[in-house]
Amino acid sequence: MLIQPLESSIKAEAHDPEYTVHRYFARRPHNVINNAIRHYLPEKNSLVFDPFGGGGTMLYEALTLGHRAVACDTSDLACFVMEQEALMASANLEELSGFIGQLMAHLSDIFAPLYSFNGSEVYWIEWSSYTLCPQCGSQVLLSPFNTCGSGKYICKECAEEFRPARVNANHILPVEICCVENGSIKSGRAQHQVRSAPGTAAIIQYYEGLCKELGHLGLKPAMEPKTKIPDCNMQRESALHKKGFCFFEQFIPTASRAIIYYIGNYINSSGLTQRQKEQLLFVLSASLRYCSRFSTLNKAWRGDRPMEWAKSNFWTPYTFVEVNPIITFYERWLSYTTAAKKAQSKFSTMPAPGTCKEVVHNEKNFSVINASSESVPDLPNESVDFIVTDPPYGSYLHYGELSAFWTAWLSKFIPRIKPVPNRASEAVPARKKGYPGWKSFDEYEKILSAVFSECYRVLKNEHYCVVTFNNKEPEAWIAFLRAAKRAGFHLPDKGIVFQDGVSAYKKTIDSRRGGAIFGDFIYSFYKDSSRVPLILSEDHTNTWKENLDKNLKLLAQSCDKISNVELYTKVYFSLLPELYNTIDVNQSDGTFFKDLSFKNFEAKIEEYFRYKNGFWIKE
């Protein structure tokens, strides 16, 4: 029976606990993916394929619905996260809890005396960068206490107001400390927090003593950073090398590096099974963003509880909080136990990892392949029942570069994980250019074309390949759509649905000017081997400007004011099907695409509306 494309979106739900243990980037709402799989695969035990595995939403949701699943990703971190999420349901929480209890007692015995300040255990230390006043040369802390406007600071010696030049990573001083009652490290809970500012000299003396004692425990080598940050897009965007950030381990404060290394080695030297060790190393990896140099304080939002790194970049704030890594590790353990219990309630048959061939032959039910999906030889022709995936959205996120924050540490404990991911096959074009390995949109399209061609090969005839995609860059649209069309996929009528994002996450998304849309377009591509792909539409003499003109006129007639998100959603929704139909896969562009750039796109909008405070106002 022919299944019709999805007709409408559903209300996106916040992530389930299984997805919140370990951060990964741009995960799609799990219930949206679950709904798509149920729509297109009414029969159980079908074979699902995700060529861009990422954070594992597609793989995990397929497994919860009783299907077999295969996922590929070039990122070591993505593959590790996918596998560990799938294995949560089979975690032996009783054995692991017993080990964690012993570990916390051991860590308390060794480190609680070192994390002691004025008779209490240390929860966090707040550090601020400093620079010299351009007027009098005095040292100025770049802390919230010295701000005098957006990005401006004031020298308390001469009252000079200035914007600081680039500040070196090592030019930091402690300004505050937060202590908790004794026993907090052993329990893993920050109890009865007391925040104080005893003076920079007192905190420096304490911290230098802490690092000295860690060195006496043989942990001095662990405090020395070793994994070099290569010249790459994220490095250039954040000027990391110029700031003195040359190693990924520098994103973890000095003393915390020693503790993380100690915990990882303790887990590895235990009598746990290899699977159990990796489950706890997953927890340790998950804790890193909570005790990094990206952690900050926001009293209005979290009170005295630090906020973890949440942004998808390596922006290093002038003021950060060094959080006790033992407590952050235990907090992630509690998150893991919640997730594992939730996972256990979803499965009657536990996920069983295996090779791709074993999954195809119904001997195992999932496989994670750490390689590019440009070629998946172990998937036979027309063996897959359904493809659902979320490819990289142009240059939005540099997954491999960001992943090294975690893999620099995971590689110390798990030999198969590389410290810095190999990004040669990663389908991500660069915003910054000229560094070794940067990719253009042409190279992006080339990789996408190879992947979609492989998807077409392995997908059964008259079955669907569902893709979520959204981008403000016309180059990314064109590359993505041309790759799918070149592979042979048909985009049926009503084959595109706009899916709104999770309401609770909207405050964290920049949906202001710049074409940003909170949500995704879901494309239901269809394989029909008897159908010759349409090279050009019957009427392809029009242009994108004419399409946009038509829709902007309708919008101007129906409303005087429209939000940035709503405007772009409406015009894209009309433009994208026509964009697909007018693509000539044998050419890089055509009449329809002439002069199509984001700058020209917005200039056309400004013929009808003017932008003000997040809204477009009719002229």
DRENTI-847542 format. One line per 10 residues: for each residue x negated, y negated, z of C-alpha. Coordinates in Angstrom, 2 decimals. Each point is the difference from the previous one (the first is absolute). Layout:
<sites>
X,Y,Z | ...
</sites>
This chain:
<sites>
0.00,0.00,0.00 | -1.41,-3.39,-1.00 | -0.61,-2.21,3.02 | 0.71,-3.69,-0.53 | -2.45,-2.63,1.25 | 0.40,-1.52,3.44 | 2.69,-2.65,-0.24 | -0.63,-2.09,3.08 | -2.37,-0.67,2.85 | 0.55,0.86,3.66
-0.81,-1.84,3.20 | -3.69,0.54,0.65 | -0.86,1.27,3.49 | -3.08,-0.68,2.09 | -2.68,2.66,0.05 | 0.55,3.16,2.03 | -2.59,0.78,2.72 | -1.91,2.35,-2.31 | -1.00,-2.98,-2.15 | -0.94,-2.36,2.81
-2.76,2.00,1.67 | -2.67,-0.89,-2.56 | 0.12,-3.10,-2.16 | 0.01,0.31,-3.77 | 0.83,-2.68,-2.52 | 3.32,-0.82,-1.66 | 1.92,3.14,0.96 | 3.43,0.10,-1.63 | 3.07,0.32,2.30 | 0.28,3.70,0.79
3.79,0.17,-0.27 | -0.09,-1.58,-3.47 | -2.39,2.71,-1.20 | 2.02,2.67,1.80 | 3.15,-1.23,-1.76 | -1.68,0.14,-3.42 | -1.25,3.55,0.55 | 3.45,1.17,1.13 | 1.61,-1.67,-3.01 | -2.27,1.60,-2.59
-0.67,3.35,1.73 | 3.22,1.52,1.35 | -1.65,3.46,0.09 | -2.43,0.95,2.79 | -3.57,1.22,-0.56 | -0.55,-2.08,-3.11 | -3.51,-1.20,-0.85 | -0.64,-3.72,0.56 | -3.11,-1.82,-1.20 | -1.40,-3.37,1.09
-3.01,-1.11,-2.08 | -0.69,-3.00,2.28 | 0.38,1.56,3.45 | -0.98,-3.05,2.09 | 1.50,0.08,3.48 | 1.86,3.26,-0.65 | 3.63,-1.14,0.08 | 0.94,1.90,-3.16 | -1.76,3.20,1.06 | 1.38,-0.02,3.53
3.59,-0.77,-0.98 | -0.07,2.76,-2.64 | -1.13,2.47,2.67 | 2.72,-1.06,2.45 | 2.58,0.76,-2.71 | -1.28,3.52,-0.51 | -2.02,-0.50,-3.16 | -3.58,0.84,-0.93 | -2.25,-3.00,-0.62 | -3.32,-0.85,-1.62
-1.62,-3.42,0.41 | -3.19,-1.50,-1.41 | -2.03,-2.98,1.10 | -3.54,-1.20,-0.63 | -0.27,-1.32,3.57 | -1.42,2.27,2.71 | 1.99,-1.94,2.59 | 3.29,0.40,-1.88 | -0.52,3.75,-0.32 | -0.91,0.34,3.67
3.05,-2.02,1.08 | 2.37,1.95,-2.29 | -1.24,3.34,1.25 | 0.14,-0.98,3.67 | 3.52,-1.41,-0.30 | 1.18,3.24,-1.57 | -1.67,2.06,2.75 | 1.49,-1.95,2.93 | 2.97,2.34,0.15 | -2.24,2.97,0.72
-2.14,-1.73,2.64 | -0.37,1.98,3.22 | 0.79,-2.89,2.31 | -0.38,2.08,3.15 | -3.59,0.96,-0.78 | -0.89,-3.43,-1.33 | 1.55,-1.73,3.02 | -2.06,2.15,2.32 | -3.16,-0.95,-1.86 | 0.92,-3.70,-0.01
0.52,0.08,3.78 | -3.48,1.43,0.47 | -1.49,-2.47,-2.47 | 1.55,-3.02,1.71 | -1.23,1.14,3.41 | -3.49,0.49,-1.46 | 0.01,-3.40,-1.70 | 1.13,-1.63,3.23 | -2.80,1.65,1.96 | -2.63,-1.17,-2.51
1.28,-3.39,-1.13 | 2.35,-1.43,2.65 | -2.99,-1.11,2.12 | -1.42,-1.76,-3.04 | 3.30,-1.67,-0.90 | 0.19,-1.61,3.42 | 0.11,-3.76,0.54 | 0.50,-1.56,3.42 | 1.34,3.31,1.34 | 2.56,0.67,-2.75
-0.09,1.88,-3.31 | -0.32,-2.03,-3.18 | 2.85,0.12,-2.53 | -1.20,-2.63,-2.46 | -2.46,-2.82,-0.56 | 0.90,-2.95,-2.19 | -2.81,-1.30,-2.19 | -0.17,-3.23,-2.02 | -2.33,-0.98,-2.79 | -2.01,-3.16,0.53
-1.64,-2.58,-2.21 | -1.88,-3.25,0.46 | 1.77,-3.34,-0.12 | -0.99,-1.79,-3.23 | -0.07,-3.30,1.90 | -1.89,0.65,3.26 | -1.29,3.56,-0.40 | 1.79,1.33,3.08 | 1.23,3.58,0.05 | 3.73,0.20,-0.78
2.09,3.09,0.64 | 2.43,0.66,-2.84 | 2.72,1.06,2.39 | 3.66,-1.03,0.13 | -0.87,-2.31,2.90 | -2.11,-2.17,-2.33 | 2.34,-0.25,-3.00 | 1.36,-3.38,-1.06 | 1.97,0.92,-3.11 | 0.10,2.68,-2.64
-3.54,1.28,-0.42 | -1.49,-2.97,1.90 | -1.93,-0.01,3.29 | -1.12,-2.70,2.41 | -3.32,-0.38,1.75 | 0.61,-0.64,3.69 | -3.31,-1.84,0.30 | 0.51,-2.70,-2.66 | 3.65,0.51,-1.08 | -1.05,0.64,-3.59
2.70,1.80,-1.99 | -1.24,2.31,-2.73 | 0.59,3.12,-2.08 | -2.75,2.53,0.74 | -2.30,1.28,-2.69 | -0.49,3.75,-0.40 | -0.75,1.60,3.39 | -2.37,2.93,0.46 | 1.51,3.25,1.30 | -2.41,0.12,2.95
0.71,-3.55,1.19 | 2.60,0.95,2.60 | 0.47,-0.65,3.70 | 2.43,1.54,2.54 | 2.61,-2.37,1.38 | 2.50,2.13,1.94 | 0.30,3.44,1.51 | 3.01,2.12,0.92 | -0.30,2.62,2.73 | 2.33,2.76,1.13
0.28,2.03,3.17 | -2.50,2.78,0.62 | 1.13,3.32,-1.43 | 1.36,-1.59,-3.16 | -2.75,1.54,-2.14 | 0.71,3.48,1.33 | 3.74,-0.40,-0.56 | -0.47,-1.71,-3.36 | 2.43,-2.74,0.99 | -0.81,-3.67,0.55
1.69,-0.55,3.37 | 0.43,-3.34,1.78 | -1.94,-2.22,-2.39 | -1.76,-3.07,1.42 | -1.41,-2.50,-2.48 | -2.79,-2.38,1.09 | -2.76,-2.29,-1.25 | -2.91,0.43,2.43 | -2.41,-1.80,-2.31 | -1.98,0.98,-3.07
-3.19,0.77,1.95 | 1.74,2.46,2.33 | 1.63,1.95,-2.84 | -3.24,0.05,-2.04 | -1.89,1.38,3.00 | 2.64,2.72,0.41 | 0.05,0.89,-3.71 | -3.77,0.16,-0.36 | -0.08,2.31,3.01 | 2.71,2.18,-1.56
-1.95,0.38,-3.26 | -3.22,0.70,1.91 | 1.66,2.80,1.97 | 1.52,1.46,-3.17 | -3.52,0.07,-1.42 | -1.21,1.91,3.05 | 2.63,2.63,-0.81 | -1.68,0.55,-3.37 | 2.59,-2.03,-1.92 | -2.25,-2.80,-1.21
-0.22,1.46,-3.55 | 3.80,0.12,-0.14 | 0.14,-3.74,0.63 | -2.19,-0.72,-3.04 | 2.09,-0.44,-3.18 | -1.05,2.23,-2.90 | 2.66,0.07,-2.78 | -0.73,-2.84,-2.39 | 2.83,-2.08,-1.43 | -0.59,0.03,-3.76
0.50,-3.00,-2.23 | 3.69,0.40,-0.81 | 3.23,-1.95,-0.37 | 0.91,-0.12,3.70 | -3.55,-0.94,0.96 | 0.07,-2.92,-2.40 | 3.50,-1.17,0.95 | -0.96,-0.17,3.68 | -3.65,-1.02,-0.61 | -1.04,2.81,2.35
-3.68,0.12,-0.92 | -0.34,-3.77,0.27 | 1.55,0.15,3.47 | -2.42,2.74,1.09 | 2.43,2.92,-0.24 | -2.19,2.48,-1.88 | 1.15,3.30,1.58 | 3.47,1.46,0.47 | -0.76,0.90,3.62 | -0.30,-3.73,0.75
3.80,-0.16,-0.18 | -0.08,1.84,3.37 | -1.60,-1.94,2.90 | -3.36,1.27,1.23 | 0.92,1.80,3.24 | 3.11,1.55,-1.54 | -2.12,1.65,-2.70 | -1.75,2.05,2.65 | 3.27,1.17,1.59 | 1.58,0.97,-3.33
-3.10,1.98,-0.94 | -0.01,1.72,3.38 | 3.67,1.00,-0.24 | -0.44,1.34,-3.53 | -3.00,2.11,0.96 | 1.75,1.28,3.13 | 2.94,1.19,-2.13 | -2.30,1.62,-2.54 | -2.04,1.85,2.62 | 3.10,1.42,1.70
1.40,3.52,-0.30 | 3.07,-1.18,-1.92 | 0.75,1.42,-3.43 | -1.13,-2.01,-3.01 | 3.59,-0.99,-0.72 | 0.47,-1.22,3.58 | -3.26,-1.94,-0.12 | 1.13,-1.77,-3.15 | 3.38,-0.76,1.54 | -1.73,-1.82,2.86
-2.48,-1.68,-2.34 | 3.07,-1.23,-1.87 | 1.17,-1.56,3.29 | -3.45,-1.52,0.58 | -0.03,-1.42,-3.54 | 3.48,-1.43,0.56 | -1.25,-1.85,3.08 | -2.68,-1.96,-1.85 | 2.22,-2.83,-1.20 | 1.07,-0.63,3.60
-3.54,-0.60,1.26 | -1.49,-1.78,-3.02 | -1.22,-3.53,-0.59 | 3.30,-0.65,-1.76 | 1.98,0.33,3.26 | 1.34,-3.27,1.40 | 2.26,-1.46,2.67 | 3.35,-1.69,-0.54 | 1.52,-0.76,3.36 | 3.35,-1.07,-1.46
0.35,3.36,-1.75 | -1.86,2.59,2.08 | -0.86,-1.79,3.23 | -3.39,1.26,1.23 | 0.23,3.15,-2.09 | -2.34,-0.24,-3.02 | 1.32,0.23,-3.54 | -1.64,2.61,-2.21 | -1.42,-0.63,-3.48 | 2.96,-0.08,-2.36
-1.11,-1.93,-3.08 | -1.15,1.77,-3.14 | -3.26,-1.91,-0.23 | -3.26,-0.51,1.87 | 0.81,-3.47,1.29 | -1.95,-0.40,3.22 | 1.64,-2.44,2.46 | -2.14,-2.47,1.90 | 1.52,1.31,3.24 | 0.43,3.73,0.51
0.56,2.42,2.84 | -2.25,2.96,0.80 | 2.45,2.52,1.44 | -1.08,2.95,2.16 | -0.31,2.84,-2.58 | 0.83,2.73,2.53 | 3.40,-1.54,0.69 | 0.73,-0.57,-3.70 | -0.90,3.64,-0.70 | 2.44,1.25,2.63
2.75,-2.32,-1.23 | -0.39,1.50,-3.49 | 0.13,3.46,1.56 | 3.37,-0.85,1.53 | 1.14,-1.22,-3.42 | -1.19,3.28,-1.51 | 1.95,2.12,2.50 | 3.18,-1.96,-0.75 | -0.56,0.47,-3.72 | -0.77,3.71,0.31
3.19,0.63,1.98 | 1.99,-1.91,-2.60 | -1.67,2.00,-2.77 | 0.75,3.32,1.71 | 3.69,-0.86,0.00 | -0.03,-0.40,-3.80 | -1.45,3.36,-1.01 | 1.34,3.52,0.23 | -3.03,1.27,-1.94 | -3.22,-1.74,0.92
-2.07,-1.65,-2.76 | -2.77,2.35,-1.13 | -2.98,-1.52,-1.85 | -1.60,1.80,-2.88 | -1.46,-0.37,-3.45 | 2.00,-1.44,-2.87 | 0.21,3.48,-1.56 | 1.38,1.45,3.24 | 2.71,-2.67,0.08 | 0.90,0.61,-3.65
0.29,3.74,0.73 | 2.16,-0.66,3.07 | -2.61,1.40,2.41 | -0.49,-3.32,1.85 | 2.17,-3.08,0.07 | -2.37,-2.94,-0.32 | -3.37,-0.95,-1.42 | -1.96,-3.24,0.18 | -2.54,-0.48,-2.78 | -2.81,-2.49,0.63
-0.52,-0.94,-3.65 | 1.40,-2.12,-2.78 | 3.29,1.20,-1.48 | -1.24,-0.82,-3.48 | -0.54,3.75,-0.23 | 1.67,2.62,2.22 | -0.88,3.29,-1.71 | 1.54,2.16,2.72 | 3.46,-1.34,-0.83 | 1.20,1.93,-3.07
1.95,-1.61,-2.83 | 3.62,-0.74,0.98 | -0.41,1.44,3.51 | 1.16,-3.04,2.01 | 3.68,-0.64,0.74 | -0.29,-3.61,1.07 | -2.63,-2.73,0.16 | 0.33,-2.86,2.45 | -2.83,-2.44,0.50 | -1.13,-3.47,0.98
-3.00,-1.06,-2.11 | -2.32,-2.87,0.91 | 1.76,-3.30,-0.74 | -2.67,-1.61,-2.15 | -2.53,-1.90,2.10 | 2.27,-0.36,3.06 | -1.83,2.47,2.24 | -3.55,1.31,-0.19 | 0.67,3.31,1.72 | -3.46,1.55,-0.28
-1.80,-3.06,1.31 | 2.39,-0.35,2.94 | -0.15,3.73,0.74 | -3.71,-0.22,0.77 | 0.89,-1.67,3.30 | 1.13,3.48,1.12 | -2.12,2.33,-2.13 | -3.22,-1.61,1.26 | 0.96,1.57,3.35 | 1.77,3.17,-1.12
-3.05,0.98,-2.06 | -2.03,0.18,3.22 | 2.18,2.86,1.23 | 1.43,1.64,-3.16 | -2.72,0.74,-2.59 | 2.35,0.25,-3.01 | 1.04,-3.64,0.42 | -2.25,-2.52,-1.73 | -0.94,-3.14,1.98 | 0.92,-2.29,-2.92
2.60,1.28,-2.50 | -0.98,0.46,-3.62 | 2.21,-2.48,-1.83 | -0.98,0.95,-3.56 | 3.40,1.63,-0.73 | 2.09,-2.33,2.15 | 2.71,-1.77,-2.00 | -0.56,-3.46,1.46 | -1.09,-3.01,-2.08 | -2.05,-2.68,1.72
0.95,-3.53,0.92 | -3.72,-0.78,0.38 | -2.19,0.95,-2.94 | -3.60,0.83,-0.75 | -0.88,2.38,2.84 | -1.01,3.61,-0.76 | 3.04,2.12,-0.86 | 2.61,-2.77,-0.30 | 2.88,0.80,-2.34 | 1.94,-2.09,-2.47
3.72,0.44,-0.72 | -0.99,1.91,-3.14 | -1.84,2.54,2.16 | 2.96,0.08,2.38 | 2.29,0.81,-2.89 | -2.38,2.68,-1.29 | 0.12,1.85,3.33 | 3.78,-0.38,0.31 | 0.42,1.31,-3.56 | -2.05,3.10,0.77
1.97,0.63,3.19 | 3.42,-0.44,-1.59 | -1.03,2.22,-2.92 | -0.93,2.70,2.49 | 3.32,-0.54,1.77 | 1.83,0.46,-3.29 | -1.92,3.22,-0.65 | 0.76,1.64,3.34 | 3.63,-1.19,0.32 | 2.76,2.31,-1.16
2.02,-1.16,-2.98 | 3.15,-2.00,0.78 | -1.31,-0.87,3.46 | -0.87,-3.33,1.61 | -3.10,-1.92,0.98 | 1.03,-2.65,2.53 | -2.41,-2.87,0.59 | 0.22,-2.94,2.39 | -1.79,-3.09,-1.27 | -0.03,-3.75,0.49
-2.46,-2.70,-0.95 | -0.10,-3.71,-0.78 | -2.79,0.48,-2.56 | 1.32,0.50,-3.55 | -3.24,1.85,-0.82 | 0.89,2.61,2.60 | 3.59,0.41,-1.26 | -1.14,0.43,-3.56 | -2.77,2.47,0.90 | 2.36,2.09,2.14
2.89,0.06,-2.47 | -2.20,0.59,-3.02 | -1.72,2.90,1.79 | 3.33,1.67,0.76 | 1.27,-0.54,-3.52 | -3.22,1.19,-1.63 | 0.28,3.23,2.01 | 3.38,0.64,-1.67 | 2.43,-0.89,2.76 | 3.43,-1.40,-0.81
1.54,-2.73,2.16 | 3.75,0.68,-0.11 | 2.71,-2.62,0.27 | 0.40,-1.04,3.62 | -3.33,1.68,0.70 | -1.18,-2.86,2.23 | 1.29,-0.73,3.49 | -1.21,-2.77,2.28 | -0.63,1.24,3.54 | -0.12,-2.57,2.78
-2.66,0.42,2.67 | 0.38,0.74,3.70 | 1.66,-2.98,1.70 | -2.13,0.34,3.13 | -3.19,-0.45,-2.06 | 1.05,-3.12,-1.88 | -1.64,-2.34,2.49 | -3.36,1.60,-0.74 | 0.28,-0.52,-3.77 | -0.98,-3.17,-1.82
3.07,-0.44,-2.19 | -0.60,-3.62,-0.75 | -1.01,-1.47,-3.33 | -2.17,2.08,-2.28 | 2.47,2.52,-1.35 | -0.03,2.12,3.14 | 2.95,2.36,0.32 | 0.81,1.91,3.14 | 1.00,3.37,-1.35 | -0.65,2.17,-3.04
1.37,0.87,-3.38 | 0.66,3.74,-0.26 | -0.43,1.37,-3.51 | 1.56,3.35,-0.92 | -2.02,1.11,-3.00 | 1.36,3.04,-1.86 | -1.80,2.72,-1.95 | 1.73,1.12,-3.18 | -2.48,1.78,-2.23 | 2.46,-0.06,-2.90
0.13,-3.78,0.04 | -2.57,-2.05,-1.89 | -1.04,-2.88,2.29 | 1.29,-3.32,-1.22 | -2.93,-2.07,-1.18 | 1.92,-3.23,-0.52 | 3.57,-0.95,0.69 | 2.29,-0.50,-2.97 | -0.05,-3.73,0.66 | -3.45,-0.99,1.16
-0.27,-3.42,-1.58 | 0.91,-1.78,3.22 | -2.50,-0.94,2.71 | -0.24,0.12,3.77 | 0.70,-3.74,0.04 | 3.35,0.53,-1.73 | 0.89,2.74,2.47 | -0.96,-2.23,2.91 | 1.82,-2.98,-1.49 | 3.19,2.01,-0.26
-0.15,1.13,3.62 | -1.04,-3.34,1.42 | 2.94,-1.68,-1.72 | 2.36,2.50,1.60 | -1.61,-0.55,3.40 | 0.22,-3.77,-0.35 | 3.70,0.29,-0.84 | 0.74,2.20,3.01 | -2.04,-1.65,2.76 | -1.69,-3.25,0.94
-2.46,1.57,2.42 | -1.61,3.43,0.04 | -2.76,1.56,2.10 | -3.34,0.83,-1.55 | 0.55,3.73,0.58 | 3.52,0.04,-1.45 | -0.97,-1.97,-3.09 | -2.92,2.24,-0.89 | 2.01,3.13,0.72 | 2.77,-1.08,-2.38
-2.24,-1.05,-2.87 | -2.25,3.06,0.30 | 2.98,2.32,0.12 | 1.15,-1.24,-3.39 | -3.45,-0.37,-1.49 | -1.53,3.38,0.87 | 2.21,2.30,-2.16 | -0.49,-2.25,-2.98 | -3.70,-0.12,0.74 | -0.10,3.80,-0.15
1.98,0.23,-3.23 | -2.14,-2.56,-1.80 | -3.31,1.64,0.88 | -2.00,1.22,-2.95 | -2.28,2.66,1.48 | -2.33,-0.35,-2.96 | -0.71,-3.65,0.71 | -1.14,-1.89,3.05 | 2.77,-2.54,-0.44 | 2.52,-1.33,-2.50
2.39,-2.83,-0.66 | 1.91,0.61,3.21 | -3.12,-0.32,2.16 | -1.60,-3.01,-1.64 | -1.25,-2.49,2.62 | 1.50,2.11,2.81 | -1.85,-1.03,3.14 | 1.19,-0.80,3.49 | -0.87,-3.68,-0.51 | 2.13,-0.19,-3.16
2.73,2.08,1.63 | 0.35,-2.48,2.86 | -0.23,-2.96,-2.38 | 3.07,1.34,-1.79 | 1.86,0.28,3.34 | -0.91,-3.61,0.78 | 1.92,-1.10,-3.07 | 3.17,0.90,1.92 | -0.92,-0.13,3.71 | -2.46,-1.75,2.28
-1.57,1.77,2.96 | 0.37,-1.33,3.54 | -0.47,1.71,3.39 | 0.54,3.55,-1.21 | 2.92,-0.80,-2.30 | 0.47,-0.90,-3.64 | 2.30,-3.00,-0.43 | 1.84,-0.56,-3.29 | -1.31,-3.02,-1.88
</sites>
